[in-house]
Amino acid sequence: MASKTGQSAPDDAWLASLEEPVLEPDLAIVDPHHHLWLRAGYPYLIPEFAADLASGHDIIATVFAECHSMYRQAGPEAECALGESEFVSGQAAMSASGQYGPARACAVMFGNVDMSLGGGIAPLLERHIEASGGRFRGVRYSTGWDADERIHNVTPAPRMQIEEPVKEAAAQLAAMKLSLDCWLYHPQLDDVCELADAVPDLTIVLNHVGSPILGGPYRGKSDEVFADWRPRIARLAERANVSVKLGALPIRMPGFEGDRGLPPNSEEVAAAWRPWIEICIEAFGPPGRCSNPTFRYRNAGAATRSAGTPSSAWPGTPRVPKNTICSPAPRPASTASRG
């Protein structure tokens, strides 16, 4: 198994100690959310990713998710993230050569643009589209914040999703037929509702089932968190312009009393995720409003095949037709000629 990136070295021997048969190996899969990067000296780039793509699943294409990878080290701060779009274009070209297998890795991407720029965001979006070779399909705006100091905050203040400049920038995304991925914590989900109402033409994609916080002040309170999260998800699902990505939930909490000698198998992953996933499928319902990163590698969390199989445990998750390979989204007229 290929080495993976992370803040510490992956335990490849431990991950390789569990092998499971792939369920539905002929099911065509588009992975809608993955990263490529170099972290703490450990690469996870096209060669490493290709090794995981060859695990036995029929991965036909992937979507790169912004992760502050390969930012420019010089120039205006607002333009540093252009380096990531340039990087993805190069990685996609490597994949498209066919030398790393048949999957079209990084067929499209969503990146990082400063949403506080407001209505002035459009020229920078155009540059990301150009830098990515036309693969740029939207922005991910990460605003996870909690009042408790034990929770890692990624923004300096609460409610940044609904500041007026952000709403203005969101309107520009909608006008350019680009999407907005939202990553934040579960107590903030009502902010996404407000943003969805303010810009009804914007396609909003909630990441990681709304990231329920299960550590820090919420540790040992999973039932309370679930009871708080569930109606927030239901309210969000009432907005037709919002969809949700399933996955990226904890598998083994600190109180886990089972055997840690082996990585989690597919049944353990499915059992840990089932309550959250089933509520999202029930709430968002129609195919197209739920997407599950069926093929997701959880560094030091679960083996590739295990992380890829649990989707079969939840009836109703959308299936990808064989001929659907990340079809290009509608392009703004000003950039359509760029291919």
Buried (B, 14 or more C-beta within 10 A) or exposed (E): BBBBBBEEBBEEEBBEEBEBEBBBEEBBBBBBBBBBBEBEEBBBBBEBBBBBBBBBBBBBBBBBBBBBBBBBEEEEEBBBBBBBBBBBBBBBEBBBEEEBBEBBBBBBBBBBBBBBBBEBBBEBBBBBBBBBBBBBBBBBBBBBBBEEEEBEBEBEEBBBBBBEBBBBBBBBBBBBBBBBBBBBBBBBBBBBBEBBEBBEEBBBBBBBBBBBBBEEEBBEEBEEBBEBBBEBBEBBBEBEBBBBBBBBBBBBEEEEEEEEEBBBBBEBBBBBBEBBBBBBBBBBEEEEBBBBBBBBBBBBBBBBBBBBBBBBBBEEBBEBEEEEBBEEBEBBEEBEEEE
